Amino acid sequence: MKLREIIETLEAKVVLDKVGGEVVVERARASDLMSDVLWKGGKARALLLTGLTTRQSVYTAEMADVVVVCYVRGKRPDAQTLELAEQRGIVLLSTDLPMYESCGRLYRQGLKGGSET
């Protein structure tokens, strides 16, 4: 799924995109607990939906091959998190939708979950 499709589906706002919007995502993961994101290892070119807006979300994204992090429930990252994401080349989005609805909308559009084969 292309980044612009994710933005439209989630009615999201771009918080940071230094890669030019040409990102393609193959899978999605959703969690506020970063150890759960790492539990089964990374899935290629993933989207992470989370309410955790600290630098830990970016560190986890980097380790789990997450290329886009979308903060749910209208949350936005602080300046340190923005700076780290920019350094790591990770796109950041924010949606007012809750996590459950965000997952449902993406699944309905055909984006597979991180545990699907």
Helices and strands as residue ranges (DSSP letters): H 3-10, E 13-16, E 27-30, H 34-39, E 46-50, H 55-63, E 66-71, H 79-88, E 91-94, H 99-108, E 112-113
